[in-house]
Amino acid sequence: MAVNEEYLKYIEDQLSEFGEIEIKRMFGGIGMFKNGLMFGKIGGDTFRLKVDDTNKNQYEEKGMKPFYSEKKKKGMPYWEVPQDVLEDRTELAKWANQSFEIAKAASKK
């Protein structure tokens, strides 16, 4: 699944209030990292953030669903970011920070 370069630049721009991130191309998509920890990903033209029980309800309240891997036949802990959040840089930075904190907590397990 190729990633649209324009969409990638848009997401990077929208994440500007979140701080410096690293972009890594992987498995036909893009992994988004901060301090070496993956907090988000892009597949096709869909941006997703890492989710766990601490923030899952805010995604569900907006009707979002987790990424489902056909290959692995299971859901993954990355959920599509709602459009209204994606368009608001300040709100997106808050959501991305939650996902980064989840990635930090997971790395300590």
C-alpha positions in Angstrom: 0.0 0.0 0.0 1.8 3.1 -1.2 1.7 6.3 0.8 0.7 9.5 -0.9 3.6 12.0 -0.4 1.3 15.0 -0.2 -0.7 13.3 2.6 2.5 12.5 4.5 3.6 16.1 4.3 0.1 17.2 5.4 0.3 14.9 8.5 3.8 16.1 9.3 2.6 19.7 9.1 -0.4 19.0 11.3 1.9 17.4 13.9 4.1 20.5 14.1 2.8 21.3 17.6 3.7 17.8 18.8 7.4 18.4 18.2 10.1 16.6 16.3 9.2 13.2 14.8 11.0 10.6 12.8 9.5 9.0 9.7 10.4 5.5 8.7 9.1 3.7 5.7 8.0 0.2 6.6 5.8 -2.6 5.2 4.5 -0.4 2.4 3.5 2.3 4.9 5.0 4.9 7.2 5.9 4.5 10.9 5.9 7.7 13.0 8.4 7.8 15.9 9.4 10.1 18.7 12.5 9.4 20.7 12.7 6.0 18.9 9.2 4.9 19.9 6.4 4.3 17.4 3.3 6.3 18.2 1.5 6.4 14.9 1.4 5.2 11.3 0.1 6.0 7.9 -1.2 3.3 5.5 -2.6 4.6 2.2 -4.3 7.9 3.1 -5.1 7.0 6.7 -3.3 8.3 9.7 -3.6 6.2 12.9 -2.4 6.7 16.4 -1.5 4.1 19.1 -4.4 3.3 21.4 -4.9 1.4 24.6 -7.5 1.3 27.4 -6.5 4.8 28.6 -7.7 6.5 25.4 -9.8 4.0 23.5 -13.1 5.5 24.5 -12.3 8.9 22.9 -11.9 7.1 19.5 -15.0 5.0 20.0 -17.0 8.1 20.9 -16.1 9.4 17.5 -17.0 6.2 15.7 -13.4 5.2 14.9 -12.2 1.6 14.7 -8.8 -0.1 15.1 -6.7 -1.1 12.2 -7.3 -4.7 11.2 -4.6 -6.8 9.7 -5.9 -9.3 7.2 -2.6 -11.0 7.2 -2.6 -11.5 11.0 -6.4 -11.8 11.2 -6.5 -9.5 14.2 -6.9 -5.9 15.2 -3.9 -3.8 15.9 -3.5 -1.0 18.6 -3.6 1.8 16.0 -6.9 3.6 15.4 -7.8 6.1 12.7 -7.6 9.7 13.8 -11.0 11.5 13.5 -11.1 14.2 10.8 -12.0 17.0 13.3 -8.9 16.1 15.4 -6.7 15.8 12.4 -7.6 19.3 11.3 -6.9 20.9 14.7 -3.1 21.0 15.3 -3.4 21.7 19.0 -5.9 18.9 19.6 -3.9 16.5 17.4 -0.8 17.3 19.4 -2.7 16.2 22.6 -3.9 13.0 21.0 -0.4 12.2 19.6 1.1 12.9 23.1 -1.3 10.4 24.6 -0.2 7.8 22.0 3.5 8.6 22.7 2.9 8.0 26.4 1.3 4.7 25.6 4.3 3.7 23.5 6.6 4.7 26.4 4.6 2.6 28.9 4.6 -0.3 26.5 8.4 -0.1 26.1 8.8 -0.6 29.8 6.9 -3.8 30.0 
